[in-house]
């Protein structure tokens, strides 16, 4: 293949090759698994790394004459393990269910036929309250205990529906034979099984046996994946993984790496694998399907919802552990969503405020690196616009802001300007930008409050950001901060206009002088009645003379 036809990843890899070795395997699936294991062993720079960020719990069934069933996060030889479970709550709920449905032992004693014959152990409290039938004293045979363990294993493998059918048949037969004690035991088991099954089964998909994969992409370097194993419509296993690559990867390649990782952890895949798009590998005996409707589409949508939730929670965790990296990711989301060339490290947002045209004001808030820079906030009293005209007000404020910046700090222009309003406000702000000759110097967008839609100049269709995305959170935070800052300034002007004193009209009498006069004399009437000498002692002879003249 000609070098110019290679993708970016392959070109970089070829430039770094010092030596090449290869292994021969029987199939493409084996090659994928081998690649996955070698990546884990050698951690090469340019391959996808899969991380689950923690050790997930497994349900362990020990290999003993009377096996124990418990939760562990460490997998060793000599036992059967089921999992891993991405939800520890789900794993604990299953073990609690087994404890309520089956009289299993909870002790760690080494129980065998010799220990039972020698009466080595005494029955514990579980035996006396009916939670355990006492295998340690021979009250519960190994055959009966093994039958219960086998039923538990069937449930863990997803064979709950068949088990329910068997218990139903057993109960009906016992009732027909008038063996009501056995029938009651079967009914109690059925009640517990049905309760568990109703919680874990997607009702419309009871006959589905499949594996489901979905990915939620952040960019071409990272994705968050969810895997679900479905048996009889029940989700019997689920796992979330994050996928990272040091170099750009295709979506198909990332999905293939995810599938290989799951196969290495869970063993052979189902004959039917549901995916959102086709991977770039074929696996013998496995049919990949992209559902377009029905129960299988519902399963895929459920998996996709889990992947999005995993992505969202990972970012929330990053916000606490590495806030700087979190903010950088949010700014990258904004850049990609708006098609910007630069990272919007410096963002400014404008908002107007007035009530029926009275006390009209404008506000500009500034964010640097995703954080408010309050020392750079600016507020504007409107000078040229008469009445309630939001469009002209926006034009005046934007013009005043950037004409001053061009004069004082032309190198500190923002990368992104957000206008709080719809097309009208955005168009008038754009007129101000054009008059100043700033077209192309930064990106300018409008944010309509009603539908939270982003309006771009020259684009007839609004942009809707995912409400759970970090980009949406940052932009709406900036808009809300501009609104708060503008409203606060407007309220302060409105309060001052409502509480007007005759002292406000006297030149040289500011707020502090008014406070001193009122504290000394108590009211404007008493200030007017005071002698000029008394006033001079407080504010000086010149201002005292002015006050007496104005208050006549």
N, C-alpha and C positions, 0 to 999 in steps of 0.2 A: 504494500500500500504506500502511495506517495506521502511524504511527510506532511504536506499541507492538508491532507485529508484526515489526519489523526486528530482526535479531540485533545483538549488542553491537558488532561490527566496523562494520556499516553505519551504526549510530547515531552512532558516533564520527566516521566519515568524513564523513557529512552535516553534522555540526556544524562541521567544519573547512573545508568547501568555500568557496572564494572565487570560483572560475571553473570552467567545465566546457567541455572540447573533446572531440571524438570523431573517429574515422576509420572509414570504411566499407571492409570487406573481403569477400571472396567466401564465406567459410565460418567456422564456429565454430573449426575447427582453425587457420585463418589468424589469427583473432582471438587465440587462445591464444598462438601464436608471437609475434605482434606485442606482446602484453602482456609476454611474457617478455623480449623485447629492450628494451622501454622501461624495464622494471624495472632491467635491467642498466645502462642508460644513465643514468637519473636517480636510482636508488636511493631511491625514496620511502619514507617512514617506515612506512607501514602495510601494505606488501606483503611477501610471503614472499621471503627472501633465500636463495639456494642457494650453498653453499660446499663445495669439495672439499678445502680446507685445504692443497693443494699443486698443483704442475703435474705431471700424470701423463705417463708416457712414451708415445711413439708409435713405430711402426715406419715408417720412411721408405723409399720406393722412388724413387730420383732419376729425373729425366727426361733421360737421356743415351743416347748410342748403346749404351754398355755400362753399364746402371744399377748403382748401389751400393744395398745394403740395410743399414740401420743403425738404431740407436735414438736418438731425439732427444726433447727436451722443448720444443722451439720449432717451431711450425708456421708455415711461410712458403709463398709461391706457387712454382709451378714443380716440384712433385713430388707423388707420391701418398702419402697418410698413412693408416695403419691403427691404430685404437685409439680413445680412449686406454685403456691397460691400468692397472688399479688396483694390480696387482702387478708391480713392476719385474722381479722374478725370473722371472715368466711371460714377459715380453717378451724378456729376455735368453736364456731357454731356447729360445724360438722362433728367434731369430737364430742361436744356436749350432746348432740343428737344421738351419737352411738351409745353414750353413757346412759341416756334415758330409754333407749330402745333395746339395749342388750346388756345382760348382767356381767359385764367384763370386770376383770380385776384391775385395781389401780395401784396395787403394791409392786415393789421391785424385787420380791423374793424369787429365788431360783426354785421353781416348783417342778418336780418330776415325780415319777412313780415311787422312787426310793424315799424322797422326802415325805410323801403322803403316807407310805406304809410305816415310817418311823414316827409319825405324828410330830413332825419337826416344828410345824407352825400352828398357831391358834387363830381362829377366825377373828377378823377385825370388825369395826363398827359397820362398814359397808355390808357385811354379811347379815348383821342383826337388823338393819333397816331395809333389807331387800334389794340393795343396789348390786350385790355380788352374790352368786350362788355357792361360793366357797370351794373353788377347785383346790385350794391349799389343804383341805381336810378330806378330799375325795367326794364331796357332796355334788360335784358337777363333773361329769365324765369328760375325758379328753375329746371324744367323738362329738358330743353336744357342743362343746366349746369351739371345736374346729368348724362346725357347721355355722355357728354365729359369725366367726371370723371370716368365713368364705362369703357370707352375705354382706358383710361390711366392705370386703374387697370389691364385690360386684357393684355396690353403691358408689364406691370411689372411682370405679371404672365407667360409671354412668349407666349401669344396667338397672336402674331403679324401677322403670316401668315393667320390665319382665318380672321383677321380684314382687311387685304389687299384684300382678296377675296370679302368680303362684300362691301368694298368701290368700287371695280371694278364693281361689279354687279349694285350697286346704280348709279355709273357714267353712265354706258351703258344704264340703264333704263331711267335716266333723259335725256340723249342725244336723245334716241328714242322718248321721249315725247316732244322734242324740248325745254326742260327746261335747257337751256345752262348755266344759272347762277349757278344752283345747280350742274350741271355736272362739271363746272369749280372748284367749291369749293371741290368737291370730288377728282378731279384731283390734286389739290394742296396738299390735305391731302395725297393722294397716293404717290406723289413725295417725300414728307418728310418721310413717313413711309418706302418707298423703300430704301431711302438713309440710314436711321437708320438700317433697316433690313440687308442691304448688308454689313454693317460694323460689325454686331454682329453675323452673321450666318456663320457656316462652310458649304459651299455650298453643299458638297457631302452628308451631314448628316442632311438634312432638315426634315426628318421624324422621327428623333430620339428624344424620351422622356426618359431621364435617369438621374441618379446621378452618378458622377464619382469621385473616390477616388484614390489618389496616395501618396506614402511616399518615401522620400529620406533619407536613414539611414546614420548616422555618425558612430554609433556603436550600441551595444545592449542596450544602456541606453538612447539614444536620436534619434529623427527623426524629419523631417520637412514634413508637409503634405499639400496637396492642395485638395480642394473640389470644384466641379463645378456642378451646376444644369442646365441640358440641356432640353429645351422645343422647339420642332419643329426645332431642330438643332441649336438654339440660346443659347448662354451662358447667362442665365438671373441672375445667382448668382455665386459668386466665393469667396472662403475664404481660407486663409492660417493660419495654426496653427503649433506651435512647441510642441513636446511631449517630456517630460523629466521623467525619472524614477531614483530612488535612487539605484535600484538593477536591475540586468540583466532581460530583458523581451524578449519574443519571438516576431518575426515580426507579427505573427498572432494576438497576444494579443494587440500589439500597434495599429494595424489596427482596431480591435474591439473597443478599447477605442476611437479612432478617429471617428468612425461611430456613437458611442453613443453620443459623444459631438455634432456632427452635427445634429443628430436627436433631441437633446434637444433644439438646437437653432432654427432649421428650421422647426421642426415638422415632420410629417410622410414622410418617404422616398418614392421614386418612386418604382414602381413594379420591375423595372430593375435597378440594381446597378452594374456598371462596376468597377472592382478592378484588381490590378496587381497580386494578389494571394488571396486565400480564407481566410477569417477571421475565428477565432475559435468559432464563434457563428452563430446561425441560427435565422432569423427574419421572423415571419409568414407574408405571403403575399409579401415577397421580394425575388427575384431571383438574386443571385450573379453570374456574368459572367466574365470570363477572355478571352477577345477577342484575336484572333490570326491573324486576317487580317481585311481589310475593314475599313469602316467609324468609327466603334466603337474603333478599335485599334488606329486610328488617334486621337480620343477624349482622350483616355487614355494617349497617347504620349504627347498631349498638356498639360494635367494635370500634368504629370511627369515633363515636362519642367518648368512649373510654380513652382512646389515643389523644383526643383533644383535651380531655380532663387531665391526663397525665402531663401533657405539654404545659397546660396552664398552671398546674401545681408545681411543676419543676421551675417555672419562671417565678412563681411566688416564693419558692424556697431560695432561688437565686437572689431575689430582692432583699432577703434578710442576710444571707451569707456573703454576697458580693454585690452591694448596691451599685457600685460604679459600672461593673459589667452588665448589670441588669438595665441601667439607664442607657448604656451604649446599644444594647439589643433593641430597646424601644426606639431609639433614634434611627437605627438601621431599618426597622420596620416602616417608619415614617418615610424615610428616603426611598425605599423600594415601592411603597404604596403610591407615592406621588410621582415616581419616575424622576427623582432628582439625581444629579450627578454628585453633589457633595453631601456629606453628613450634616444634618441641620443642628449643629452645635449651638447656634445662636438663633433663637426664634422670638419674634415679637408678635403681639396680638393687640388689636384695637377694638374698643367698644365705646358706644355713645350712650348718654343718659340724659333724659329730660322728662318733665311732666307738663304736657300741653304747651311746650315751647318755653317754659320758664326754667331759668338756671341751666341752660344747656351746657354740658361738659363732655369732654372726650378723655379717654384713658388709654395708656399704652403700657402693657406689662412685658417684661423681658425675661426669657429663660435662657440660661447658659449651661450646656452639658446636661440638659434635662431637669435642671433645678431653677427655682425662681431666683432672679438677681434683683432684689428689691431696691438696691441703691440706684438701679437704672430705670426704675418705674418713672413714668411721666404722666402728669395730668394737665388738661388744657381747658381754660375758659374760652368758650366760643366767641369770636370777635366779629366775624363778617356775616354770619347767617342769622336771619331774623325768623322767629317762629320755629315750629316743629318740623324741621326738614333733615331727616336722618342722612339722606344721601349727600347733601351739600356739606353737612357737618362732618361726615366721614372724610370727604375730600379735603376740607380745611385742615383737619387734624393730621392726616397722612402727609399733606404738603408741608405743614409746619415742622413735623417730626423729621422728615428726611432732608428738607432744605437746610435745617440746622445741622444735621449729621454730616451733610456734604461739606458744610463750612468748617465744622469743628473736628470731626473724626471720620473722614471718607473711607478709611480702611476698616472701619468697624461695622459695616453694613451687615444685616442678618442674612442667613441663608434661606430663611423661610418667614413669610409674613402671613398671619392669619387674620382675616376680617370677620368679626362676629356679625353675621347677617347673610342675606341671600344675594341674588344676582345684582340687585340695585346698588347695594352698598359696595359690592366688589367692583362693579363697573366704574363708580365714581372714584374709588380708591385707585383703580388702574389709570384713570385720567390724570390723577395727581402724579402718579409714577411716570407717566409719559411726559408730562410737562417738565419734570425734573430730569428727564433723559436717563432714567434708571431701568429701562426695559432690559431684561436679560441679566441684570445684576443679582437677582434673587427670585425665588419662587413665591408667588402670591396666590392664596386660595381663600374662599369664603366658607364659613361653617354655618349652615342654616340650622336654627335651633329646633324647629318643629320635627324634622325627621333625622336630625343629626347627619345630614348629608354634606359632603365636601364638594364645593363647586370650583372648577378650574377654568381659567380664562381660555376661551376658544373651544372648550369641550361642551357640547350640548347635553351630555349625559352626566348626572352627578355620580360621585364615587361614594359607596357605602363601605365603611370599614367594619370588620368583625367587632362586635361590641365587647368581646372577651379579649381582644388583642391589646397589646401594650401600646401600640400606636394610637388606638382609639382613646385609651385612658389618658395618655399624655396630652393629646390635642384637646380633649374636653376639659382636662385639668387647667390648661392654659386659658381656654375660653372662659371657664368659670372664675378663674383668678382675675381676668380682665373685667368681667362683669362685677365681681365683688369690689374691686378697686374703684371702678367708675361709680358704682352706686354709693359707696362710702363718701366719695368726694361730693357727689351731687347732694346727698343728705346734709352734709356739713354746710354747703352753701345755702340750702333751703332753710336750715335752722337759723342761720345768721340773718337771712332776709326776713324771716318771720319775727325775730326778736330784734327790733330796731330801736335805737335810742337817739335822742337829739344830740347827745355827746358824740355820736358817730360822725356828725356833720361838721364838727369843729376841727380845723386843721391843727395838727400837732397833738391831738388827744387820741392816743392809741388804746389798745385793750388794757394794758397794765396801768396806764394813767387813769382810765375809767375806774378800774378796780380800787385804786388808792383813794380816789375822790369819794366813791360810794361807801367804802369802808369808814372813811373819816366823817362824812356828812350824812349818809344814810339814804338820800334820795336826790333826784335832779332839782326838785323844788328847794331843798335846803342848800344845795350848791349855789343856786341862783341868788338865794337870800344872804349867803355868806359875804363877808367883807373881802375886798381885794387883798388886804394884808393877810387874812387867814388863808386865802387861796395861794398867795405868793409863798407863804411859809411851806406849802406842800409841793407846789409845782414850779415855783419861780415867778418873778414879777412879770416877765413878758407873756408867758402862757396864761397867767392869772388875768392879765388885762384882756387878752383875746377871749377867754371864757366869759368874763363879765359882759363884754360887748355882745357876744353871740347869744347869751341867755337873757338879755333885756326883754 
